[in-house]
Amino acid sequence: MYDKILVTGATGFLGRHAVPALQRAFPDREIVGVSSKDGDLTRLDETQALLDRVQPDVVVHLAAYSGGIGANRSWPADFYFRNIMFASNMFEAAARTRQDGDGVQKIIYTMGGCSYPGDATSPIGEDQMWQGYPQPDSAAYSSAKKMGIVAAEAYRTQYGLKSTVLVPGNLYGEFDNFRTGESHVVPAMIRRFYEARLSGASEVPCWGRGIAQRDFVYAGDVAGLIPFFVDNDEETGPVNLSKGETTTIKNLSESVAAAVGLEAELAWDTSKPEGQLIKIFGVERMKALGLECPTPLDEGLRRTVDWFIANYDTAGDGLRL
């Protein structure tokens, strides 16, 4: 049993869900959550200092620099550099703690489903990960995150550092990044539709044609599965964690509009990018482990909208790390 668990990115989107989930699952273990205020994980020396200070047995490595299609197109170098350093530095620093036989025993590393090939066939199984290049709009980010799989295998082979790579689907939920121009589709819609309702707008713009298909998964469900992988040393991953259900962007927009009470017309701007048209995740491996993501989309959206409205004055700040 691992007694001390360090969670990086604990004040970020998934981290805000994961820390309470770990505390509920392991009431007798020490859960230490840290953010960028506790160390710059793009620097190896600061990453090493963090591990030396906390001395965890397991690192749940959630720290990431992420955003929507617009942000990825504007700042691809930032997304590449920060994320590849987050992965490289944590695996290297963790390995260095093991020189005396103790130190970090395991890393749980999360990456996005956008790391799959841009032309992957849905439902996308884990065996497709290396069969092509990621979708170009976010390739800098997703390629950097994908290197975590390589790092996990390399450090397992050379240092005996155990690891599990998890691939959440299209996450949504409370604590997401709702900043205009940076957010993913669900928080972007929630903010735009809610503000349109407040302003009394008669028409609200939406990107693309609404035909793209996605597999949305509630962040609380994914967070609730992380404790399973803390003690399961046999499953190295990657393992998709998602709902495994299809939702078109048009259907999503209608569900979000209903959740925020918007009655305006939705106007589709076909000049805007839609990303990969079909991206549904295969969840057979997850289910074979006896796991599921049970929250229905409408219920998850209701929780997310309720949180956003209650925190509207500060939700625009968004938390990425």
C-alpha positions in Angstrom: 0.0 0.0 0.0 1.2 3.5 -0.8 1.0 5.8 2.1 1.6 9.3 0.6 0.1 10.5 -2.7 1.2 13.7 -4.4 -1.3 15.3 -6.8 0.2 17.9 -9.2 -2.2 20.3 -10.8 -4.4 20.0 -7.7 -6.0 23.4 -8.2 -6.7 22.8 -11.9 -9.8 21.4 -13.5 -9.4 17.6 -13.0 -7.3 18.1 -9.9 -10.2 19.9 -8.1 -12.2 16.7 -8.6 -9.3 14.2 -8.1 -8.1 15.4 -4.7 -11.5 14.9 -2.9 -11.9 11.6 -4.7 -8.6 10.3 -3.4 -9.4 11.6 0.1 -12.7 9.7 0.1 -11.1 6.6 -1.2 -8.1 6.6 1.1 -9.1 8.3 4.4 -6.1 6.8 6.1 -3.5 7.9 3.6 -1.8 11.4 3.2 -3.0 13.2 0.1 -0.8 16.2 -0.8 -2.2 18.5 -3.5 0.1 21.1 -5.1 -0.2 23.8 -7.8 2.2 26.0 -9.8 2.6 28.1 -6.7 4.5 25.2 -5.1 7.0 24.9 -7.9 7.6 25.5 -11.6 7.4 22.0 -13.0 8.9 23.2 -16.3 12.2 23.3 -14.4 13.9 20.1 -13.4 15.5 21.6 -10.3 12.1 22.8 -8.9 10.4 19.5 -9.8 13.2 17.7 -7.9 12.9 20.0 -4.9 9.2 19.4 -4.8 9.6 15.7 -4.6 12.4 15.9 -2.1 10.2 18.1 0.1 7.0 16.1 -0.1 8.6 12.6 -0.4 5.6 10.9 -2.0 5.2 7.2 -2.7 2.9 7.9 -5.7 2.6 11.0 -8.0 -0.8 11.6 -9.7 0.6 13.9 -12.4 -2.3 16.1 -13.5 -0.3 19.3 -14.2 -1.0 20.4 -17.7 -1.2 23.5 -19.9 -4.4 23.1 -21.9 -7.0 25.0 -23.8 -9.5 24.8 -26.7 -8.9 24.8 -30.4 -8.5 28.6 -30.7 -5.9 28.7 -28.0 -4.0 25.8 -29.5 -3.9 27.5 -32.9 -2.6 30.8 -31.3 0.1 29.5 -29.0 1.3 26.0 -30.2 4.8 26.5 -29.0 3.7 27.3 -25.4 1.5 24.2 -25.4 4.3 22.0 -26.7 7.1 23.3 -24.4 5.2 23.4 -21.1 3.6 20.0 -21.5 6.7 18.2 -22.7 8.6 19.6 -19.8 5.9 18.7 -17.3 6.2 15.1 -18.4 10.0 14.9 -18.8 10.9 16.6 -15.6 8.5 14.6 -13.4 9.7 11.2 -14.7 13.3 12.2 -14.4 13.0 13.7 -11.0 11.0 10.7 -9.7 13.7 8.4 -11.0 16.4 10.3 -9.2 14.5 9.9 -5.9 14.9 6.1 -6.3 18.7 6.0 -6.1 18.5 4.8 -2.4 15.8 2.3 -3.1 13.0 4.3 -1.7 11.6 7.5 -3.3 8.7 7.6 -5.7 7.4 4.2 -6.5 4.7 5.0 -9.1 3.4 7.8 -11.4 -0.1 8.0 -12.7 0.0 10.2 -15.8 -3.0 11.6 -17.6 -3.1 12.8 -21.2 -5.8 13.9 -23.6 -7.7 11.9 -26.2 -6.5 14.4 -28.8 -3.2 12.6 -28.8 -4.8 9.8 -30.9 -4.2 10.1 -34.7 -6.3 12.7 -36.4 -7.7 10.0 -38.7 -8.3 7.4 -36.0 -11.4 5.2 -36.5 -14.1 5.6 -33.9 -14.6 4.0 -31.4 -10.9 4.8 -30.8 -9.2 1.9 -29.0 -5.9 2.3 -27.2 -4.2 0.2 -29.9 -4.6 3.1 -32.4 -2.4 5.5 -30.4 0.7 5.2 -32.6 -1.0 4.7 -36.0 -0.8 8.3 -37.1 -0.3 12.0 -36.4 -2.7 13.9 -34.1 -5.3 16.3 -35.4 -3.2 19.4 -36.6 -5.1 22.1 -34.7 -3.8 20.8 -31.3 -0.9 18.6 -32.5 1.8 20.6 -30.5 -0.1 20.0 -27.2 -1.2 16.4 -27.9 2.2 15.3 -29.2 3.9 16.6 -26.1 1.4 14.8 -23.9 1.8 11.7 -25.9 5.5 11.5 -25.0 4.4 10.6 -21.5 3.7 7.1 -22.8 7.3 6.9 -24.0 8.6 8.3 -20.7 6.5 5.8 -18.7 8.0 2.8 -20.6 11.5 4.2 -20.6 11.7 4.9 -16.9 9.9 1.6 -16.0 12.6 -0.3 -18.0 15.6 1.6 -16.7 14.7 2.5 -13.2 11.8 0.2 -12.3 9.5 3.2 -11.8 6.0 1.9 -12.1 3.4 3.9 -13.9 -0.1 3.9 -15.4 -1.1 6.2 -18.3 -4.8 7.3 -18.4 -6.6 8.9 -21.3 -9.7 10.7 -20.2 -12.2 11.6 -23.0 -13.6 15.1 -23.5 -13.9 16.2 -19.9 -16.4 18.7 -18.7 -17.6 19.7 -15.2 -17.1 22.1 -12.4 -13.8 24.1 -12.1 -13.2 24.0 -15.9 -11.5 26.8 -17.8 -14.3 29.2 -18.9 -12.0 31.9 -20.2 -13.2 33.4 -23.5 -11.0 32.3 -26.4 -9.2 29.6 -24.4 -11.9 27.1 -23.3 -13.0 23.8 -24.7 -16.5 23.4 -26.3 -18.6 22.7 -23.2 -17.4 25.5 -21.0 -17.3 27.8 -24.0 -20.9 27.1 -24.8 -22.0 27.4 -21.2 -20.4 30.9 -20.8 -21.6 32.1 -24.2 -25.1 30.9 -23.8 -25.4 32.2 -20.2 -24.1 35.6 -21.1 -26.5 35.7 -24.1 -29.4 34.9 -21.8 -28.3 37.7 -19.5 -28.1 40.2 -22.3 -31.3 39.1 -23.9 -29.7 38.2 -27.2 -32.0 36.8 -29.9 -29.2 34.9 -31.7 -26.0 33.1 -30.5 -23.1 32.1 -32.8 -21.8 28.5 -32.7 -18.7 27.2 -34.4 -18.9 24.8 -37.4 -22.0 23.0 -38.6 -22.9 21.1 -35.5 -22.3 17.7 -37.1 -19.1 16.8 -35.3 -19.5 13.9 -32.9 -17.9 13.7 -29.5 -17.7 11.5 -26.4 -18.2 13.7 -23.3 -17.3 12.5 -19.8 -18.0 14.1 -16.5 -14.8 15.0 -14.7 -16.1 13.8 -11.4 -16.5 10.3 -12.9 -12.9 10.2 -14.2 -11.6 11.5 -10.9 -13.5 8.8 -9.1 -11.6 6.1 -11.1 -8.1 7.4 -10.3 -7.9 5.7 -6.9 -8.4 2.3 -8.6 -5.1 2.8 -10.4 -3.1 3.9 -7.4 -3.0 0.4 -6.0 -3.3 -1.5 -9.3 0.3 -2.0 -10.4 -0.6 -4.5 -13.2 -2.4 -2.1 -15.5 0.2 0.2 -17.1 -2.1 1.7 -19.8 -2.9 3.6 -21.7 -6.5 3.2 -20.6 -9.3 5.3 -22.1 -11.6 6.7 -19.4 -14.8 8.0 -21.0 -18.5 7.6 -21.4 -18.3 5.7 -24.7 -21.4 7.5 -26.0 -21.9 9.7 -29.1 -23.2 13.3 -28.9 -23.2 15.7 -31.8 -22.2 19.3 -31.2 -25.7 20.3 -32.3 -27.3 18.1 -29.6 -24.7 19.3 -27.1 -25.7 22.9 -27.9 -29.3 22.2 -27.4 -28.6 20.5 -24.0 -26.5 23.4 -22.8 -29.1 25.9 -24.0 -31.7 24.1 -22.0 -29.5 23.8 -18.9 -28.9 27.6 -18.9 -32.4 28.6 -19.8 -31.4 30.1 -23.2 -34.2 30.7 -25.7 -32.2 32.5 -28.4 -31.7 31.0 -31.9 -28.4 29.2 -32.5 -26.5 30.5 -35.6 -23.9 28.1 -37.0 -20.7 29.8 -38.4 -19.4 27.3 -41.0 -16.2 29.3 -41.4 -15.0 28.2 -38.0 -13.0 25.0 -37.4 -14.7 21.9 -36.0 -11.7 19.7 -35.3 -11.9 16.0 -35.9 -15.5 15.2 -37.1 -15.9 12.0 -35.2 -14.1 11.1 -32.0 -15.7 8.5 -29.8 -13.5 6.5 -27.4 -13.4 2.7 -27.1 -14.0 1.9 -23.4 -13.7 -1.9 -23.5 -10.4 -2.0 -21.5 -11.9 0.3 -18.9 -15.0 -1.9 -18.6 -12.9 -5.1 -18.4 -11.4 -3.6 -15.2 -14.9 -3.3 -13.8 -15.0 0.5 -14.2 -17.5 2.9 -15.7 -18.3 6.6 -16.0 -22.0 6.7 -15.0 -23.1 10.3 -15.0 -25.6 11.1 -17.8 -24.7 14.1 -20.0 -27.8 16.1 -19.0 -27.1 15.6 -15.3 -23.4 16.4 -15.6 -24.3 19.6 -17.6 -26.8 20.6 -14.9 -24.1 20.3 -12.2 -21.6 22.2 -14.3 -24.0 25.0 -15.2 -25.2 25.4 -11.6 -21.5 25.7 -10.5 -20.7 28.2 -13.2 -23.7 30.4 -12.4 -22.9 30.3 -8.7 -19.2 31.2 -9.4 -19.8 33.5 -12.4 -17.8 36.4 -11.0 -14.6 34.3 -10.7 -15.1 31.4 -13.1 -13.7 33.4 -16.0 -10.3 33.2 -14.4 -10.0 29.5 -15.2 -7.4 27.3 -13.6 -5.1 25.3 -15.8 -2.4 24.0 -13.4 
